[in-house]
Amino acid sequence: MAIEIDDYNEEGFWAKAKMYCKSIGRTSLEQVFTLYYALESEKCSTKDKTIIYGALAYLVSPIDLIPDLTPVLGYTDDMAMIAAALVAVTGCIDDVVKGKAKGKADELFD
């Protein structure tokens, strides 16, 4: 199965976030948005951005270690990638990034 680069775009990211927000839960979604908004931070190095893009690409990828539709475990691998990326890029994450992530999560859950 070929993956088109067009599958990895901002529109696809937001579409998947809206579609699966209830499935992955508010806390997990806020973590995803934290990575997304960390990309805008001046504190975010090229290495950090590479880590973030990799984690977000895995999240929106149609290919998973554990298929997303698998009951209970479906998003475990996705969220493990997000958690690992959060730890790796913690220096990019400040109160501004956290505020934007929380605001966007609030918007989708209200």
ABEGO torsion letter per residue (X at the ends): XBBBAAABBAAAAAAAAAAAAAAAEAAAAAAAAAAAAAAABAABBAAAAAAAAAAAAAAABABBABBAABBGAAAAAAAAAAAAAAAAAAAABBAAAAAAAAAAAAAAAX
